[in-house]
Amino acid sequence: MLKEIAQATAHLMAVPVVSVWLADEAEQTLTLGAFSDEHFGADFPVQQLPVSEGGIGWVARHRRRLEVADVFGDPRFVALTWWRARGLRSFLGLPILFAGRLLGVLSLNGDRPFRFGEEDYWLLDTLVAQASIAIEHAQLFAAIGKQTQQLLTANAQLRAEIAERQRTEAALRESEQRFRKIFEEGPLGMAIVDRAYRYTHVNATLCRLLGYGEAELVGRSFLDITHPEEVERDRQQAARLLGGELAVLRTEKRYLRKSGEPLWVSLTASVIRDEADQPCYVLTMVEDISERKRWEAEQQRIQAELERRVKERTAALAQVNAELGPLQCRAGAVCLRRLP
């Protein structure tokens, strides 16, 4: 559309070259939009210039018409080599305005001073008005196109986010199902403990190890079934875990079964936190190590028995050596007397 306006202006005003420049008021620049004749515009050295430069910049800056009969005598003009090579010397620039906004500049270039009359300037004003409408519509369509693209992009992102959320929710459901299966059917005793150390959930394995029913454990503090010698230690470790001092708690401890019998376990506990990184609850896993502890105790008993026997044997050997000492001395003396 800009090229058609430039060509119509060149034809109606009978000038060699007409160009349309588009203004960016935010950036304070003018960008070449179209030439009436591509032969003239193909090697034009300036595609963009600030409004502070050139005769076109002067028109944009002052927002009024500028007519110069000989640009070679005017310091405001740039690219004079191009003007000279094309045989051009006169300039007429008109601001293209719409609702008080600068949209661009219409530039006429001639090979001799212009001789326009009142009707010619009226026609130029008409052409400028058409150019302003065309540029405004083009900018409006561009803005609509940009907004449409932004909406399409936003919709695509939203669809992608929804799809990702659905995948995340499906993965979360699958993870929850796996956790529930592991929690309910796993070989380890598992429990969820709140910040007050009370059981909120326990699995069947833990109930079997401790000899309690689920209803007997839920709502009860794990300290209530901890061996008395380890209650204070476990209380301190739980406080350090919930306070963030420990990332994971691993320890060996003794519970008391419902029957009162001690149960040795290996316990691993970790804190589950919310989005604000505040502790929600503690997940504990318990492995029965009673057999290992009995084996370790038996090994210690055997080691102690061996050490006791070694000490006894050592003491007996020492006693024998002590008793044999005088006899060895007398035997030696007899042998000496028998020597010639």
VEXLO-841189 format. One record per residue: residue number from 1; chain; x, y, z of N, C-alpha, C in turn. Coordinates in pm, whole numbers, plus 50000, padded with zeros to 5 digits. Atoms other than C-alpha are relative to their C-alpha. Layout:
BEGIN
R     n   chain     nc1     nc2     nc3    cac1    cac2    cac3     cc1     cc2     cc3
R   NUM       A       X       Y       Z       X       Y       Z       X       Y       Z
...
***
This chain:
BEGIN
R     n   chain     nc1     nc2     nc3    cac1    cac2    cac3     cc1     cc2     cc3
R     1       A   50082   49880   50000   50000   50000   50000   50086   50126   50000
R     2       A   49913   49882   49995   50283   50244   50079   50063   50027   49865
R     3       A   49940   49982   50131   50443   50183   49744   49899   50061   49903
R     4       A   50103   49944   50087   50113   50256   49567   49978   50147   50027
R     5       A   50015   49859   49965   50081   50583   49757   50117   50081   49945
R     6       A   49883   49930   50051   50437   50680   49666   49993   50014   49848
R     7       A   50010   49995   50147   50379   50592   49299   49892   50098   49956
R     8       A   50108   49907   50036   50049   50784   49288   50045   50145   50020
R     9       A   49951   49865   49975   50214   51091   49441   50099   50043   49893
R    10       A   49902   49967   50104   50504   51078   49196   49932   50028   49868
R    11       A   50070   49982   50127   50261   51047   48903   49919   50129   49999
R    12       A   50089   49883   49997   50015   51316   49012   50078   50130   50012
R    13       A   49923   49877   49979   50281   51564   49117   50112   50014   49897
R    14       A   49900   49994   50107   50511   51482   48821   50141   50024   50055
R    15       A   49866   49991   49942   50825   51432   49033   50071   49867   49980
R    16       A   49928   50124   50030   51102   51177   48974   49989   49894   50109
R    17       A   49992   50098   49890   51111   51015   49319   49914   50046   50116
R    18       A   50076   49978   49876   50875   50988   49615   50028   49882   50092
R    19       A   49981   50107   49901   50943   50792   49931   49913   50025   50122
R    20       A   50080   49993   49877   50741   50714   50242   50084   49944   50114
R    21       A   49923   50040   49881   50911   50695   50582   49905   49981   50117
R    22       A   50086   50034   49886   50752   50537   50887   50068   50042   50131
R    23       A   49945   49947   49875   50797   50695   51230   49976   49903   50115
R    24       A   50012   50071   49873   50860   50521   51560   50027   50102   50108
R    25       A   49983   49892   49903   50795   50785   51823   50067   49952   50128
R    26       A   49936   50052   49879   50905   50560   52106   50151   49994   49983
R    27       A   49856   50011   50027   51245   50498   51944   50057   50126   49939
R    28       A   49956   49875   50063   51258   50843   51780   50081   49971   49874
R    29       A   49933   50036   50125   51350   50692   51443   49902   50007   49885
R    30       A   50077   50007   50124   51232   50699   51083   50058   49886   49917
R    31       A   49957   50116   50079   51245   50382   50872   49940   50010   49861
R    32       A   50046   49994   50138   51221   50370   50496   49892   49895   49976
R    33       A   50110   50092   50025   50887   50222   50398   49988   49959   49855
R    34       A   50015   50032   50143   50873   50245   50019   50052   50115   49915
R    35       A   49964   49905   50106   51011   50418   49711   49899   49986   49886
R    36       A   50088   50007   50117   50795   50508   49412   50066   49924   49886
R    37       A   49925   50066   50107   51069   50372   49184   50114   49921   50065
R    38       A   49899   50084   49937   51277   50076   49301   50139   50025   49941
R    39       A   49871   49969   50062   51550   50182   49056   50073   50107   50080
R    40       A   49940   49894   49919   51606   50492   49267   50030   49951   50143
R    41       A   49985   50039   49859   51563   50319   49603   50094   49883   50023
R    42       A   49921   50122   49983   51777   50010   49538   50130   50025   50073
R    43       A   49870   49974   49936   52102   50174   49646   49998   50119   50093
R    44       A   50005   49889   49905   51975   50439   49884   50072   49958   50127
R    45       A   49910   50048   49894   52237   50425   50162   49941   50002   50141
R    46       A   50056   49987   49865   52010   50505   50456   49863   49932   50004
R    47       A   50126   50068   49983   51734   50270   50562   49926   50045   50126
R    48       A   50059   49949   49875   51677   50418   50907   50086   50113   50052
R    49       A   49923   49891   49943   51776   50743   51068   49923   50059   50117
R    50       A   50068   49936   49888   51702   50925   51392   49932   50129   49954
R    51       A   50075   49881   50038   51458   51215   51381   50086   50126   50012
R    52       A   49911   49884   49986   51749   51442   51470   50087   50022   49877
R    53       A   49913   49990   50117   51913   51388   51129   49920   50016   49872
R    54       A   50055   49989   50134   51839   51484   50770   49881   50093   49990
R    55       A   50118   49917   50022   51569   51691   50613   49874   49928   50040
R    56       A   50117   50078   49960   51321   51408   50670   49985   50003   50152
R    57       A   50005   49992   49855   51415   51409   51039   49949   50135   50048
R    58       A   50047   49866   49963   51355   51784   51053   49849   50009   49989
R    59       A   50145   50000   50019   51003   51737   50914   49931   49924   50113
R    60       A   50059   50081   49893   50932   51465   51169   50010   50071   50135
R    61       A   49977   49934   49871   51077   51665   51455   49910   50121   50017
R    62       A   50079   49877   49992   50893   51989   51374   49855   49982   49957
R    63       A   50137   50032   50041   50583   51826   51229   49941   50108   49909
R    64       A   50049   49904   50100   50553   52076   50946   50078   49984   49870
R    65       A   49946   50014   50134   50628   52103   50578   50135   50069   49989
R    66       A   49869   49941   50028   50982   52164   50459   50024   49989   49850
R    67       A   49971   49996   50144   51066   52270   50103   50137   50065   49980
R    68       A   49863   49954   50022   51430   52310   49993   50028   49989   49850
R    69       A   49975   49998   50145   51523   52413   49638   50131   49931   49964
R    70       A   49869   50060   50029   51885   52294   49662   50056   49939   50128
R    71       A   49956   50068   49878   51979   52033   49920   50150   50009   50019
R    72       A   49855   49996   49987   52350   52072   49844   50048   50124   50075
R    73       A   49965   49882   49922   52345   52409   50012   49937   50000   50137
R    74       A   50070   50008   49871   52154   52287   50318   50069   49894   50085
R    75       A   49925   50096   49917   52355   52121   50601   49912   49894   50067
R    76       A   50088   50097   49934   52049   51933   50724   49992   49868   49926
R    77       A   50024   50119   50082   52060   51677   50445   50120   49904   50003
R    78       A   49901   50107   49999   52245   51344   50435   49994   49926   49867
R    79       A   49992   50084   50121   52343   51095   50161   50005   50085   49874
R    80       A   49994   49910   50116   52428   51379   49920   50065   49935   49879
R    81       A   49940   50070   50114   52639   51146   49707   49893   49930   49918
R    82       A   50111   50066   50069   52324   50952   49626   49918   50102   49923
R    83       A   50075   49894   50069   52139   51274   49542   50072   50042   49871
R    84       A   49923   49952   50116   52418   51385   49308   50002   49894   49890
R    85       A   49995   50106   50099   52445   51043   49139   49868   49984   49927
R    86       A   50132   50014   50060   52070   51046   49070   49953   50126   49930
R    87       A   50039   49875   50065   52065   51400   48943   49886   50071   50071
R    88       A   50107   49939   49921   51833   51514   49222   50057   50113   50086
R    89       A   49950   49891   49917   51854   51839   49417   49892   50068   50083
R    90       A   50105   49931   49923   51514   51963   49540   49926   49901   50090
R    91       A   50065   50085   49898   51319   51833   49840   49873   50068   50050
R    92       A   50123   49956   49935   50967   51863   49972   49956   49888   50094
R    93       A   50040   50100   49902   50877   51683   50291   49877   50044   50076
R    94       A   50124   49970   49929   50536   51664   50457   49979   49897   50111
R    95       A   50025   50097   49892   50456   51508   50798   49867   49928   49976
R    96       A   50123   50080   50007   50200   51228   50799   49950   49982   50143
R    97       A   50053   49997   49864   49983   51277   51107   49862   49934   50003
R    98       A   50133   50057   49979   49682   51095   51246   49964   50018   50147
R    99       A   50048   49974   49864   49491   51215   51551   50112   50054   50089
R   100       A   49893   49939   49923   49793   51418   51661   50125   49917   50013
R   101       A   49882   50087   49994   50034   51125   51627   50075   50005   49869
R   102       A   49916   50003   50118   50326   51127   51389   50010   49856   49950
R   103       A   49993   50133   50059   50299   50828   51156   50118   49986   49904
R   104       A   49890   50009   50094   50566   50916   50906   50024   50130   49927
R   105       A   49967   49882   50082   50699   51154   50643   49988   49959   49853
R   106       A   50006   50018   50145   50616   51183   50272   50107   50090   49938
R   107       A   49885   49927   50054   50931   51285   50081   49994   50002   49848
R   108       A   49995   49982   50144   50936   51427   49725   50139   50050   49963
R   109       A   49866   49960   50045   51271   51453   49544   49993   50037   49852
R   110       A   50005   49955   50139   51310   51658   49225   50136   50036   49945
R   111       A   49875   49962   50064   51577   51745   48973   50009   50150   49976
R   112       A   50003   49854   50009   51477   52115   48981   49907   50051   50110
R   113       A   50090   49948   49896   51301   52343   49231   49854   49979   49962
R   114       A   50143   50022   50024   50933   52266   49271   49930   50133   49976
R   115       A   50081   49884   50027   50678   52509   49135   49854   49960   50021
R   116       A   50135   50044   49969   50365   52400   49314   49912   50118   50035
R   117       A   50098   49898   49967   50054   52610   49336   49910   49955   50114
R   118       A   50091   50028   49888   49775   52619   49588   49926   49869   49980
R   119       A   50071   50125   50026   49586   52334   49417   50093   49880   50016
R   120       A   49904   50110   49983   49903   52125   49415   50017   49964   50147
R   121       A   49984   50028   49857   49945   52164   49790   49874   49937   50058
R   122       A   50125   50063   49956   49577   52080   49838   50002   49851   49963
R   123       A   49991   50139   50043   49634   51762   49637   50100   49923   50086
R   124       A   49902   50065   49913   49945   51684   49843   49941   49970   50138
R   125       A   50064   50023   49869   49745   51727   50164   49904   49882   49992
R   126       A   50092   50113   50019   49487   51483   50025   50077   49868   49997
R   127       A   49918   50120   50007   49758   51232   49941   50058   49963   50137
R   128       A   49948   50024   49864   49910   51272   50289   49891   49942   50089
R   129       A   50111   50052   49921   49566   51215   50444   49975   49853   49966
R   130       A   50017   50140   50039   49529   50895   50241   50114   49914   50056
R   131       A   49887   50074   49945   49877   50790   50347   49984   49976   50150
R   132       A   50018   50015   49855   49793   50852   50714   49898   49891   50031
R   133       A   50101   50103   49978   49480   50639   50686   50057   49862   49969
R   134       A   49941   50128   50038   49672   50363   50508   50097   49951   50106
R   135       A   49902   50040   49898   49953   50365   50766   49930   49963   50130
R   136       A   50073   50030   49877   49709   50377   51057   49933   49864   49991
R   137       A   50064   50131   50018   49515   50083   50913   50104   49888   50001
R   138       A   49895   50103   50002   49838   49893   50846   50050   49973   50141
R   139       A   49953   50017   49862   49955   49955   51203   49894   49930   50085
R   140       A   50109   50064   49926   49614   49858   51335   49993   49851   49969
R   141       A   50002   50141   50039   49614   49537   51134   50121   49927   50057
R   142       A   49880   50063   49943   49971   49470   51247   49982   49973   50148
R   143       A   50023   50017   49856   49870   49527   51608   49902   49886   50026
R   144       A   50097   50109   49985   49569   49300   51565   50066   49867   49973
R   145       A   49929   50124   50030   49789   49041   51400   50092   49958   50112
R   146       A   49910   50030   49889   50041   49069   51681   49923   49949   50121
R   147       A   50081   50044   49886   49770   49042   51945   49942   49861   49974
R   148       A   50053   50132   50034   49619   48748   51758   50107   49893   50019
R   149       A   49889   50095   49983   49958   48579   51748   50030   49977   50148
R   150       A   49977   50013   49856   50005   48653   52116   49894   49913   50064
R   151       A   50108   50084   49946   49664   48502   52190   50019   49854   49960
R   152       A   49977   50137   50046   49746   48199   51978   50114   49936   50079
R   153       A   49887   50051   49922   50079   48165   52157   49958   49970   50143
R   154       A   50047   50020   49862   49912   48210   52496   49910   49877   50010
R   155       A   50088   50116   49999   49646   47954   52405   50082   49871   49987
R   156       A   49914   50119   50015   49916   47711   52289   50073   49970   50130
R   157       A   49932   50019   49872   50108   47768   52612   49903   49946   50105
R   158       A   50101   50046   49903   49787   47723   52811   49966   49854   49977
R   159       A   50028   50141   50030   49709   47399   52629   50116   49911   50044
R   160       A   49883   50077   49958   50065   47284   52689   50005   49987   50152
R   161       A   49999   50004   49854   50038   47378   53058   49893   49905   50052
R   162       A   50108   50090   49958   49705   47196   53087   50042   49855   49977
R   163       A   49954   50136   50030   49854   46890   52916   50107   49957   50099
R   164       A   49894   50032   49905   50160   46908   53141   49942   49977   50139
R   165       A   50064   50018   49870   49938   46950   53447   49929   49865   50005
R   166       A   50068   50129   50004   49733   46650   53338   50101   49886   50012
R   167       A   49896   50103   49988   50053   46449   53291   50054   49994   50142
R   168       A   49948   49995   49863   50176   46567   53629   49900   49936   50098
R   169       A   50102   50057   49912   49847   46479   53795   49991   49849   49982
R   170       A   50003   50145   50024   49847   46137   53626   50121   49933   50064
R   171       A   49879   50055   49938   50206   46081   53737   49988   50001   50152
R   172       A   50019   49992   49855   50112   46197   54087   49906   49889   50049
R   173       A   50093   50108   49962   49818   45958   54098   50070   49865   49995
R   174       A   49926   50126   50011   50042   45677   53977   50099   49985   50114
R   175       A   49905   50004   49890   50304   45770   54234   49929   49971   50132
R   176       A   50077   50024   49878   50039   45780   54507   49956   49855   50009
R   177       A   50044   50141   50001   49911   45440   54400   50117   49908   50033
R   178       A   49882   50082   49969   50264   45296   54405   50036   50012   50147
R   179       A   49967   49981   49859   50330   45451   54745   49901   49926   50088
R   180       A   50102   50067   49918   50000   45319   54881   50022   49849   49998
R   181       A   49977   50144   50010   50079   44971   54752   50121   49960   50082
R   182       A   49880   50029   49921   50430   44982   54899   49971   50013   50149
R   183       A   50030   49974   49859   50297   45128   55224   49915   49887   50058
R   184       A   50094   50098   49946   50017   44876   55262   50051   49857   49990
R   185       A   49964   50139   50024   50182   44564   55124   50150   49973   50013
R   186       A   49856   50016   49996   50556   44623   55168   50047   49915   50117
R   187       A   49946   50087   49894   50778   44397   55379   50051   50078   50120
R   188       A   49952   49920   49889   50895   44686   55597   49884   50062   50076
R   189       A   50097   49926   49923   50704   44840   55879   50007   50147   49963
R   190       A   50002   49860   50041   50595   45188   55772   49893   50074   50077
R   191       A   50096   49918   49926   50421   45472   55949   50018   50145   49961
R   192       A   49997   49856   50017   50335   45839   55907   49974   50061   50138
R   193       A   50005   49941   49865   50394   46049   56219   49984   50151   49986
R   194       A   50018   49855   50008   50271   46404   56276   50105   50072   50084
R   195       A   49898   49921   49930   50470   46689   56433   49993   49984   50152
R   196       A   50011   50026   49855   50345   46589   56778   50043   49857   50032
R   197       A   49946   50135   49985   50506   46243   56728   49891   49893   50006
R   198       A   50110   50098   49995   50165   46073   56696   49989   49930   49864
R   199       A   50025   50075   50122   50099   45799   56443   49868   50045   49938
R   200       A   50124   49972   50072   49845   45901   56179   49965   49885   49906
R   201       A   50022   50118   50083   49889   45597   55953   50107   49897   50033
R   202       A   49906   50110   49979   50050   45258   56013   49962   49888   49905
R   203       A   50033   50111   50089   50079   44958   55786   49992   49869   50077
R   204       A   50023   50129   49935   50004   44595   55857   50129   49938   50052
R   205       A   49873   50060   49958   50369   44497   55880   50044   50056   50135
R   206       A   49962   49939   49872   50439   44745   56160   49909   49949   50112
R   207       A   50092   50052   49899   50127   44632   56345   50040   49857   50040
R   208       A   49960   50137   49970   50243   44271   56316   50127   49996   50082
R   209       A   49874   49999   49926   50595   44353   56438   49979   50039   50146
R   210       A   50019   49947   49865   50466   44542   56742   49892   49926   50078
R   211       A   50106   50074   49931   50168   44318   56816   49879   50084   50033
R   212       A   50115   49912   49977   49920   44607   56811   49909   49998   49878
R   213       A   50091   49975   50110   49612   44662   56601   50017   50143   49950
R   214       A   49986   49865   50057   49598   44965   56372   49933   50105   50088
R   215       A   50073   49904   49917   49338   45138   56590   50073   50027   50131
R   216       A   49927   49981   49875   49564   45089   56894   50122   50090   49981
R   217       A   49881   49919   50025   49858   45269   56728   49968   50141   49951
R   218       A   50033   49868   50056   49691   45555   56538   49956   50093   50113
R   219       A   50026   49902   49895   49683   45864   56757   50092   49987   50120
R   220       A   49909   50023   49888   49948   45725   56989   50140   50048   49963
R   221       A   49864   49954   50024   50299   45870   57024   50094   49881   49990
R   222       A   49902   50109   50012   50586   45653   56907   50086   49989   50126
R   223       A   49923   50004   49875   50758   45748   57235   49936   49909   50104
R   224       A   50070   50085   49904   50490   45553   57423   50041   49854   49987
R   225       A   49964   50141   50020   50615   45226   57272   50151   49986   49976
R   226       A   49854   50005   50009   50986   45312   57274   50058   49949   50131
R   227       A   49935   50050   49880   51216   45135   57519   50037   50118   50090
R   228       A   49977   49887   49909   51248   45358   57829   50143   50056   49994
R   229       A   49862   49953   50003   51627   45376   57796   50030   50087   49878
R   230       A   49973   49928   50124   51594   45533   57451   49900   50111   49973
R   231       A   50105   49899   50023   51296   45769   57491   50060   50139   49982
R   232       A   49946   49865   50008   51497   46085   57556   50088   50018   49876
R   233       A   49918   49991   50121   51747   46010   57281   49914   50015   49875
R   234       A   50088   49995   50117   51465   45949   57031   49926   50133   49991
R   235       A   50068   49870   49998   51286   46268   57139   50091   50108   49942
R   236       A   49904   49901   50049   51598   46473   57070   50025   49983   49850
R   237       A   49977   50024   50142   51659   46307   56734   49880   50043   49916
R   238       A   50121   49958   50073   51298   46368   56625   49994   50152   49990
R   239       A   50000   49853   50003   51329   46736   56720   50101   50053   49900
R   240       A   49898   49958   50097   51649   46769   56516   49953   49974   49857
R   241       A   50050   50032   50133   51481   46600   56219   49894   50101   49957
R   242       A   50106   49904   50033   51173   46825   56226   50054   50142   49988
R   243       A   49942   49866   50005   51390   47130   56283   50090   50023   49881
R   244       A   49918   49984   50119   51585   47066   55965   50148   49977   50021
R   245       A   49859   50025   49972   51911   46986   56139   50046   49869   49936
R   246       A   49971   50129   50066   51894   46631   55999   49913   49990   49875
R   247       A   50079   50023   50122   51790   46557   55641   49930   49865   50008
R   248       A   50055   50135   49982   51737   46188   55715   50052   49946   50133
R   249       A   49960   50063   49874   51744   46003   56045   50011   49850   49978
R   250       A   49980   50146   50004   51893   45654   56048   50055   49957   50136
R   251       A   49957   50043   49868   51926   45473   56376   49951   49859   50027
R   252       A   50048   50128   49949   51886   45141   56556   49942   50026   50138
R   253       A   50067   49973   49873   51647   45137   56847   49916   49880   50042
R   254       A   50086   50106   49947   51424   44924   57061   49860   50053   50024
R   255       A   50140   49979   49965   51048   44929   57064   49962   49899   50108
R   256       A   50059   50099   49910   50837   44752   57322   49874   49946   49935
R   257       A   50120   50062   50054   50590   44507   57179   49886   50011   50102
R   258       A   50116   49997   49910   50242   44493   57324   50018   49903   50115
R   259       A   49974   50100   49896   50362   44187   57516   50104   50047   50101
R   260       A   49894   49950   49913   50636   44398   57676   50138   49956   49956
R   261       A   49872   50049   50049   50910   44217   57483   50067   50107   49915
R   262       A   49931   49901   50084   51176   44447   57333   50016   49951   49857
R   263       A   49984   50031   50143   51200   44460   56953   50107   50093   49943
R   264       A   49895   49922   50064   51523   44571   56788   49963   50026   49854
R   265       A   50031   49963   50139   51468   44762   56462   50106   50096   49949
R   266       A   49925   49896   50070   51662   44964   56207   49897   50098   49947
R   267       A   50101   49901   50035   51467   45288   56159   50060   50107   49909
R   268       A   49966   49890   50089   51487   45538   55872   49881   50095   49996
R   269       A   50109   49902   49997   51286   45859   55893   50040   50123   49920
R   270       A   49978   49877   50076   51251   46160   55664   49876   50088   50010
R   271       A   50107   49904   49985   51041   46476   55676   49939   50032   49864
R   272       A   50072   49955   50119   50777   46554   55413   49957   50144   50027
R   273       A   50026   49856   49980   50750   46933   55371   49900   50053   49898
R   274       A   50096   49938   50092   50491   47161   55211   50073   50096   49907
R   275       A   49942   49910   50098   50547   47422   54938   50079   50112   50066
R   276       A   49929   49895   49927   50663   47672   55201   50118   49942   50078
R   277       A   49889   50070   49937   50925   47418   55317   49978   49981   50150
R   278       A   50032   50028   49861   50744   47368   55646   49971   49851   50016
R   279       A   50023   50144   49981   50735   47014   55793   49852   49968   50016
R   280       A   50139   50045   49989   50402   46838   55745   49990   49874   50085
R   281       A   50001   50125   49924   50475   46490   55873   50131   49927   49974
R   282       A   49878   50081   50010   50747   46227   55909   49962   49863   49950
R   283       A   50018   50136   50051   50764   45908   55708   50109   49912   50058
R   284       A   49903   50090   49937   50929   45622   55895   49990   49861   49939
R   285       A   49993   50139   50046   51042   45278   55775   50078   49920   50103
R   286       A   49946   50081   49891   51121   45002   56022   50029   49859   49950
R   287       A   49962   50137   50035   51311   44677   55964   50035   49924   50127
R   288       A   49974   50084   49884   51315   44401   56221   50143   49945   49991
R   289       A   49861   50050   49998   51680   44330   56313   50024   49915   50125
R   290       A   49986   50080   49878   51611   44107   56614   50094   49882   49980
R   291       A   49913   50115   50025   51780   43806   56454   50146   50044   49994
R   292       A   49861   49952   50006   52091   44010   56376   50052   50036   50138
R   293       A   49958   49964   49866   52101   44146   56727   50028   49875   50084
R   294       A   49975   50124   49926   52070   43793   56869   50130   49936   49955
R   295       A   49876   50056   50052   52349   43677   56638   50119   50079   50052
R   296       A   49891   49918   49948   52564   43974   56743   50024   49971   50148
R   297       A   49985   50031   49858   52495   43896   57109   50067   49864   50018
R   298       A   49939   50132   49991   52585   43530   57051   50149   50008   49964
R   299       A   49860   49983   50038   52907   43635   56875   50079   50066   50113
R   300       A   49934   49936   49886   52991   43862   57165   50020   49901   50114
R   301       A   49987   50101   49893   52922   43577   57409   50113   49903   49968
R   302       A   49895   50095   50040   53145   43340   57210   50137   50067   50012
R   303       A   49873   49929   49993   53418   43606   57187   50044   50015   50145
R   304       A   49968   49986   49858   53398   43667   57559   50045   49865   50059
R   305       A   49964   50132   49951   53412   43290   57625   50142   49963   49954
R   306       A   49866   50028   50051   53719   43258   57402   50105   50079   50076
R   307       A   49905   49916   49927   53890   43548   57573   50020   49946   50142
R   308       A   49989   50056   49864   53810   43391   57913   50086   49875   50000
R   309       A   49923   50123   50005   53955   43056   57807   50148   50029   49971
R   310       A   49861   49963   50029   54267   43220   57663   50068   50050   50127
R   311       A   49943   49949   49875   54321   43403   57990   50027   49884   50097
R   312       A   49980   50114   49909   54272   43080   58187   50119   49916   49955
R   313       A   49890   50080   50053   54511   42891   57957   50134   50070   50024
R   314       A   49877   49924   49978   54767   43167   57982   50043   49993   50146
R   315       A   49969   50007   49857   54742   43165   58358   50053   49862   50039
R   316       A   49955   50137   49969   54781   42784   58370   50142   49977   49952
R   317       A   49865   50014   50053   55090   42796   58150   50101   50074   50086
R   318       A   49910   49923   49912   55238   43062   58369   50027   49925   50130
R   319       A   49985   50076   49876   55176   42844   58677   50095   49882   49979
R   320       A   49912   50114   50029   55343   42543   58512   50144   50046   49988
R   321       A   49864   49947   50016   55644   42750   58413   50061   50036   50136
R   322       A   49950   49963   49867   55669   42878   58768   50041   49876   50080
R   323       A   49968   50122   49925   55666   42523   58910   50120   49929   49942
R   324       A   49888   50069   50064   55919   42388   58659   50133   50073   50019
R   325       A   49878   49920   49989   56170   42663   58726   50102   49941   50098
R   326       A   49904   50055   49904   56340   42518   59049   50053   49864   49960
R   327       A   49955   50133   50042   56350   42166   58908   50106   50011   49891
R   328       A   49902   49982   50107   56534   42287   58601   50134   50047   50057
R   329       A   49875   49952   49939   56789   42463   58822   50076   49884   50069
R   330       A   49935   50110   49931   56862   42146   59035   50057   49902   49899
R   331       A   49951   50091   50104   56895   41931   58726   50127   50052   49938
R   332       A   49880   49940   50059   57152   42170   58591   50119   49985   50092
R   333       A   49890   50010   49904   57360   42157   58910   50056   49859   50003
R   334       A   49955   50141   50001   57371   41774   58908   50087   49973   49881
R   335       A   49920   50022   50126   57496   41777   58553   50135   50062   50013
R   336       A   49869   49933   49987   57775   42017   58643   50096   49918   50090
R   337       A   49914   50077   49910   57901   41793   58928   50054   49875   49930
R   338       A   49956   50122   50069   57930   41498   58696   50106   50029   49896
R   339       A   49896   49968   50102   58168   41677   58467   50137   49969   50060
R   340       A   49863   50033   49951   58538   41556   58494   50076   50127   50034
***
